[in-house]
Amino acid sequence: MQKDIKSLQAGQQTLQIAVDQQGKAIAGLQDGQKILEAGQNTLGLKVEAFHSEQKTANKGIISVLHEIGEVNVQAAEKRFTRIEKHLNLPPVK
């Protein structure tokens, strides 16, 4: 009977060691999960900041292109007027 008890105790110790190892592994996984979540939050904030900066840059580009278009229209109108005068044509309405 003592042999059986010692055998059971040895088995229990083996199981306890396995459970302890699994507990450590689970704790490691939980720490890794926390690190991943923090990284995701940081990445999300960076993406949000990038989108905001991109929108601002796009607005600036569109504004410049609009100004260029306006300048081109004004230059074209001046040129047409000058051509009309040169050719003695009536102005276009």
Phi, psi and omega in degrees: 000321178298324177298317180295320179295315179297321178296318178295320179295319178296318178296320179295319178297319178297316178295320180296320177297317180296318179296318178299317179296319178295322177298318178294320179295319179296317178298320177296318178296320179295319177297316178299320178298318179297319179296316178298318180296319178296320178296320178295318179298316179298315179297319178300318178294321179294318179296317179297317178296319179298316180298319179297314179297321180295319178298317179297316179297318180297319178298319178297317180296315180298320178299315179297315179297321178296316179298319178298317178299317179297317179297318179296320178296315180297317179296319179296318179298317178298318181294317179299317179299316180296320179294317179301315179296318182297321181268003182057042178263151176288150180295148179279135182266000000 
